[in-house]
Amino acid sequence: MSKLTLHVPEDLVTAAKSEAATRRVSVSKLVSDYFAFLAANNPAADSDIGRLAPRTRRLAGCISSTNTDIEDYIDYLERKHS
């Protein structure tokens, strides 16, 4: 297991300690669980999409990837901008 040093405001440290006590776990376990949650809910992390800027990453996949849809969209753009 690796060690990680974080620099956070004192009020967040207090809140983290309080939350950890409420859950009866260590702050390390609380943070580790949160990082695991983030990793599990980020399907783009291991793909090329994961390397995009955040705003671009949010747009990725908003258009269907079937060829017919893409061709229709290109036709639409050509009509719109000609």
PyMOL commands that set and color helices and strands:
alter all, ss='L'
color gray80, all
select helices_A, chain A and resi 10-23+27-40+48-51+54-59+67-80
alter helices_A, ss='H'
color red, helices_A
deselect
rebuild
show_as cartoon
